[in-house]
């Protein structure tokens, strides 16, 4: 059974109960709803599913949903020794809680903590007590502003996909997670559930995920919701949303979209609005977690969010199906292999978008770094699955900072104006690897996956020709000019290539697929793909390699493009 089918089976299990809504299911009375949590909440897909369902079913109600989840955070105030390689301790919610409550002024707080609170050690009375005290302190602060609080039990920790990176019981220290860490989360969940007797409102996310995981593993023993054991994928977030959807009487479809003719478009707009406001509010209220993407000034973010919200509510009251409301892209149209291609201009550069006959949920898209139309079989297959295909003509810029700037403008246009997914899949053929990787490494949280084919990953190799390759003097001169290097020596010493900045992608869990010929003498694989593979694996990243024995730089692609298509579909986020 395919990964997608197993995911859907697990997801359907979690949604089964939505067909039997309790008589007490009721919408929240509060209009300003604040979500607090760690990186899982920061990622926010389950929060986006919930708000999209609220808007789709009740566009007349003006709910405001604020996601202020923060990566690495705890409610317990604990942090393991050497967290983040000693760069910083885990942030404590209570350092910023007063600022959040006073500025956001929520009427309902929803909190999901626990994953980080046991610091990935076995269960201990001391850590359990710190978790309990942290939760009680949170409740006191929320009660002081006159708001109710709803608790979500923590997500599941899954050691199966990371079995080589976990440690057994009985050790003094745990520089890597304890293999049985989900026992800790089960204990935290049970303590929360026990507090229902004291009048607490607690919904069991952990139980829902545990049941869905067990059901899925009847068909596939290796099934997982989280490739790193911690952060759920889209199907996992859908299961997380289930208990609250049920509590509020909200319905979604089997792919996690609102149960509405415009469901996918509504979700896409809600996702953009939430991410925009999340970043702005995190910057506005302040925190001590390094590396968090800064947001726009709050006033500017709220203005943009209001426009997105208006669009969302307009869609929610529309009964016209999404399939008949294809995005009105600008420019001229033409046929491309049976699909409509739009040619227009963004940021002074020619761009094109090929549209599917019906967009898949979430409006996924594939973004080419170079050579659009070469070996089109994967694109044609993906169009048939509802993907958009996009390309920006910035030839001869070799993925330089100037090219990345143009790409940023194109990304903003497609995701904001046209509602495409915030996480495209990138395709880099040959020098297109420079474009894809350099943009992705600067925007790692906005990438689903990267498929690279004989990619340039180090300009010293091509066009520099400083290793085994033939080199290209004309394009090497372009490198010197585009990066403003004074001479060859400065270019060779610079750490500005894809091979030098893989860590952001590894941290975001972006999967890579490289197809290459092992006889390539133009872009030698061992100077490019080989270096990426070695370094990415060392960083804990996932990379799949498909070698073509005896093949040079050409031809690109595979005779059977199924592995490429399957990789992109599987990893679309």
Residue pairs with C-beta under 8 A, 6 or more apart in sequence:
1 9
1 219
1 220
3 220
3 223
3 570
4 569
4 570
6 216
6 219
6 220
6 223
7 216
7 223
7 233
7 235
8 235
8 254
8 255
9 215
9 216
9 219
10 212
10 213
10 215
10 216
10 223
10 225
10 235
10 239
11 212
11 235
11 238
11 239
11 254
11 256
12 254
13 211
13 212
13 215
13 216
14 208
14 211
14 212
14 238
14 239
14 242
15 238
15 242
15 252
15 254
17 242
17 246
18 242
18 245
18 246
18 250
18 251
18 252
21 246
21 249
22 246
25 246
25 247
25 248
25 249
26 248
26 249
27 54
27 58
27 61
27 248
27 249
28 63
28 108
28 248
29 107
30 106
30 107
30 108
30 147
30 148
31 61
31 62
31 63
31 64
31 107
32 64
32 66
32 104
32 105
32 106
32 107
32 108
33 63
33 64
33 65
33 66
33 106
33 107
33 108
33 109
33 110
34 66
34 68
34 100
34 104
34 106
34 108
34 109
34 110
35 41
35 44
35 47
35 65
35 66
35 67
35 68
35 69
35 110
35 111
35 112
36 68
36 69
36 93
36 100
36 109
36 110
36 111
36 112
36 113
36 138
37 69
37 70
37 73
37 111
37 112
37 113
37 152
38 69
38 70
38 71
38 72
38 73
38 74
38 112
38 113
38 115
38 116
39 69
39 70
39 71
39 72
39 73
39 115
39 230
39 231
40 46
40 69
40 112
40 115
40 155
40 230
40 231
40 232
40 240
41 47
41 67
41 69
41 112
42 67
42 69
42 70
42 71
42 278
43 69
43 231
43 237
44 67
44 69
44 271
44 274
44 275
44 278
45 232
45 234
45 237
45 238
45 271
46 232
46 237
46 238
46 240
46 241
47 65
47 67
47 69
47 241
47 274
48 267
48 270
48 271
48 274
49 237
49 238
49 241
49 245
49 252
49 256
49 267
50 65
50 241
50 244
50 245
50 248
50 250
51 63
51 65
51 270
51 274
52 257
52 258
52 263
52 266
52 267
52 270
52 271
53 245
53 250
53 251
53 252
53 258
53 259
54 61
54 63
54 65
54 248
54 250
55 63
55 258
55 266
55 270
55 312
55 313
55 316
56 258
56 259
56 260
56 262
56 263
56 266
56 316
57 250
57 251
57 258
57 259
57 260
59 313
59 316
59 317
65 274
66 104
66 106
66 277
66 278
66 281
67 274
67 277
67 278
68 100
68 104
68 278
68 281
68 282
68 285
69 112
69 278
70 91
70 93
70 96
70 282
70 287
70 289
70 292
71 289
71 292
72 83
72 84
72 90
72 91
72 116
72 289
73 90
73 91
73 92
73 93
73 113
73 116
73 289
74 90
74 91
74 92
74 93
74 113
74 116
74 117
74 119
74 134
75 92
75 93
75 94
75 111
75 113
75 114
75 117
75 131
75 134
75 135
75 138
76 113
76 117
76 127
76 130
76 131
76 133
76 134
77 92
77 94
77 130
77 134
78 90
78 117
78 118
78 119
78 127
78 130
79 89
79 90
79 119
80 90
80 119
80 120
80 121
80 174
81 173
82 175
83 89
83 90
83 119
87 290
88 288
88 289
88 290
90 116
90 119
91 287
91 288
91 289
93 113
93 134
93 138
94 134
94 137
94 138
94 141
95 287
95 288
96 285
96 286
96 287
96 288
97 138
97 141
98 141
99 285
99 286
100 285
101 141
101 142
101 145
102 145
103 281
103 284
103 285
104 281
104 285
105 145
106 145
106 147
107 147
108 147
108 148
108 149
108 150
109 142
109 147
109 148
109 149
109 150
110 149
110 150
110 151
110 152
110 244
111 135
111 138
111 149
111 150
111 151
111 152
112 151
112 152
112 153
112 154
112 155
112 205
113 131
113 134
113 135
113 154
114 131
114 153
114 154
114 185
114 188
114 189
114 206
115 154
115 155
115 157
115 185
115 230
117 127
117 130
117 131
117 134
117 188
118 127
118 131
118 181
118 184
118 185
118 188
119 127
119 174
120 174
120 176
120 177
120 178
120 181
121 127
121 174
121 178
121 181
121 184
122 169
122 174
122 178
122 180
122 181
122 183
122 184
123 183
123 184
123 187
127 184
128 187
128 188
128 191
131 188
131 191
132 191
135 151
135 192
138 149
139 149
139 200
142 148
142 149
143 149
148 201
149 201
150 201
150 202
150 203
150 244
151 192
151 195
151 200
151 201
151 202
151 203
152 202
152 203
152 205
152 240
152 243
152 244
153 185
153 188
153 189
153 192
153 193
153 202
153 203
153 204
153 205
153 206
153 207
154 185
154 188
154 189
154 205
154 206
155 185
155 205
155 206
155 209
155 226
155 230
155 232
155 236
155 240
156 182
156 185
156 206
156 209
156 210
156 213
156 225
156 226
157 177
157 181
157 182
157 184
157 185
157 229
157 230
158 182
158 213
158 224
158 225
158 226
158 229
159 166
159 177
159 179
159 180
159 181
159 182
159 229
160 222
160 224
160 229
161 222
161 224
161 226
161 227
161 228
161 229
162 177
162 228
162 229
163 179
165 176
165 177
165 229
165 540
166 176
166 177
166 178
166 179
166 181
166 229
167 174
167 175
167 176
167 177
167 178
167 179
168 178
168 179
169 178
169 179
169 180
177 229
178 184
185 206
186 206
186 210
189 204
189 206
189 207
192 200
192 202
193 202
193 204
195 202
196 202
203 243
203 244
203 247
204 243
205 239
205 240
205 243
208 239
208 240
208 242
208 243
209 225
209 232
209 236
209 239
209 240
212 225
212 239
213 223
213 224
213 225
216 223
217 223
225 232
225 233
225 235
225 236
225 239
226 232
226 233
226 236
227 233
227 509
227 511
227 542
228 509
228 540
231 509
232 239
232 240
233 573
234 256
234 573
235 256
237 256
238 252
238 256
241 252
241 256
245 251
245 252
251 258
251 259
252 258
252 259
252 263
253 259
253 263
253 361
255 361
256 267
256 361
257 263
257 264
257 266
257 267
257 361
257 362
258 266
258 267
260 266
260 316
261 318
261 319
261 320
261 321
261 322
262 315
262 316
262 318
262 320
262 321
262 322
262 325
263 322
263 361
264 322
264 359
264 360
264 361
264 362
264 363
265 315
265 322
265 325
265 363
265 419
266 312
266 315
266 316
267 361
267 362
268 362
268 363
268 419
268 420
268 421
269 308
269 309
269 311
269 312
269 315
269 419
270 312
271 422
272 308
272 415
272 416
272 419
272 422
273 305
273 308
273 309
273 312
275 422
276 295
276 296
276 301
276 304
276 305
276 308
277 301
277 302
277 305
278 295
279 293
279 294
279 295
279 296
279 301
280 295
280 296
280 297
280 298
280 300
280 301
280 302
281 295
281 298
282 292
282 295
283 294
283 295
283 296
283 298
284 295
284 298
293 445
295 301
296 304
322 358
322 359
323 358
323 359
326 355
326 359
327 355
327 359
327 418
327 419
329 342
329 344
329 353
329 355
329 418
330 342
330 344
330 345
331 342
331 343
331 344
331 345
332 342
332 343
332 344
333 340
333 341
333 342
333 343
334 340
334 341
334 343
335 341
336 354
336 373
337 376
337 379
337 380
337 383
338 380
339 354
339 355
339 356
339 357
339 380
339 383
340 354
340 355
341 352
341 353
341 354
341 355
342 352
342 353
342 354
342 355
343 350
343 351
343 352
344 350
344 351
344 352
345 351
346 392
346 406
346 409
346 410
346 413
347 405
347 406
347 409
347 410
348 406
349 392
349 393
349 394
349 406
349 410
350 392
350 393
351 390
351 391
351 392
351 393
351 410
352 372
352 390
352 391
353 388
353 389
353 390
353 414
353 418
354 379
354 383
354 388
354 389
354 390
355 383
355 388
356 383
356 384
356 385
356 386
356 387
356 388
357 383
358 386
359 386
359 388
360 385
360 386
360 387
361 386
362 421
362 572
363 388
363 419
363 420
363 421
364 386
364 387
364 388
364 420
364 421
364 424
364 425
364 448
364 572
365 387
365 388
365 389
365 390
365 414
365 420
365 421
365 424
365 425
366 379
366 382
366 387
366 388
366 389
366 390
366 424
366 425
366 426
366 427
366 568
367 390
367 391
367 424
367 425
367 426
367 427
367 436
368 389
368 390
368 391
368 427
368 428
368 429
368 432
369 399
369 426
369 427
369 428
369 429
369 431
369 432
369 433
369 434
369 435
369 436
370 395
370 428
370 429
370 430
370 431
370 432
370 435
371 429
371 430
371 432
371 556
372 389
372 391
374 429
374 556
375 429
375 453
375 555
375 556
375 557
375 561
377 557
377 561
378 427
378 451
378 557
378 561
378 564
378 565
378 568
379 389
381 561
381 565
382 389
382 565
382 568
382 569
383 389
385 565
385 569
387 425
387 568
388 414
388 420
390 410
390 414
390 420
390 424
392 406
392 407
392 410
394 402
394 403
394 406
394 407
394 435
396 475
396 478
397 403
397 406
397 435
397 482
398 431
398 434
398 435
398 459
398 463
398 475
398 478
398 479
398 482
399 431
399 433
399 434
399 435
399 436
399 437
399 438
399 439
400 438
400 479
400 482
400 483
401 482
401 483
402 482
403 435
403 438
403 439
404 438
404 439
404 442
407 435
407 439
408 439
408 443
411 424
411 439
411 443
411 446
414 420
415 421
415 422
421 448
421 572
422 446
423 446
423 447
423 448
423 572
423 573
424 446
424 447
424 448
425 447
425 448
425 449
425 450
425 451
425 568
425 571
425 572
426 436
426 439
426 440
426 447
426 449
426 450
426 451
427 436
427 450
427 451
427 452
427 453
428 434
428 435
428 436
428 437
428 450
428 451
428 452
428 453
428 455
429 452
429 453
429 454
429 455
429 556
430 453
430 454
430 455
430 456
430 523
430 553
430 556
431 456
431 462
431 475
432 452
432 455
432 456
433 452
433 455
433 456
433 457
433 498
433 528
434 455
434 456
434 457
434 459
434 497
434 498
436 450
436 452
436 455
437 450
437 452
437 455
437 457
437 498
438 498
440 447
440 450
440 505
440 510
441 498
441 501
441 502
441 504
441 505
442 504
444 504
444 505
444 507
444 508
444 510
445 508
447 505
447 508
447 510
448 510
448 568
448 571
448 572
448 573
449 510
449 511
449 512
449 513
449 567
449 568
449 571
449 572
449 573
450 505
450 510
450 511
450 512
450 513
451 512
451 513
451 515
451 564
451 567
451 568
452 512
452 513
452 514
452 515
452 529
453 514
453 515
453 516
453 556
453 557
454 515
454 516
454 517
454 520
454 522
454 523
454 525
454 529
454 553
454 556
455 514
455 516
455 523
455 528
455 529
456 462
456 523
456 528
457 497
457 498
457 499
457 528
457 529
457 531
457 532
458 497
458 498
458 499
458 527
458 528
458 531
459 476
459 479
459 491
459 497
460 466
460 467
460 491
460 492
460 497
460 527
461 467
461 468
461 469
461 523
461 524
461 527
461 528
462 469
462 471
462 472
462 475
462 522
462 523
462 528
463 471
463 472
463 473
463 474
463 475
463 476
463 478
463 479
464 471
464 476
464 479
464 491
464 492
465 471
465 472
465 473
465 476
466 492
467 524
467 527
468 521
468 524
468 526
468 527
469 521
469 522
469 523
469 524
469 527
470 521
470 522
479 485
479 491
480 487
480 488
480 491
483 491
483 494
483 496
485 491
485 494
495 501
498 532
499 528
499 531
499 532
499 535
502 532
502 535
502 536
502 539
502 541
503 539
505 512
505 536
505 541
506 536
506 539
506 540
506 541
507 539
509 541
509 542
510 541
511 541
511 542
511 543
511 544
511 567
511 571
512 532
512 536
512 541
512 542
512 543
512 544
513 543
513 544
513 546
513 563
513 564
513 567
514 529
514 532
514 533
514 543
514 544
514 545
514 546
515 546
515 548
515 556
515 557
515 558
515 564
516 525
516 528
516 529
516 545
516 546
516 547
516 548
517 525
517 547
517 548
517 550
517 551
517 552
517 553
517 554
518 525
518 547
518 548
518 549
518 550
518 551
519 549
519 550
519 551
519 552
520 551
520 552
520 553
521 552
521 553
522 552
522 553
523 553
525 547
529 545
532 543
533 543
533 545
536 542
536 543
537 543
544 567
546 558
546 563
548 558
557 564
558 564
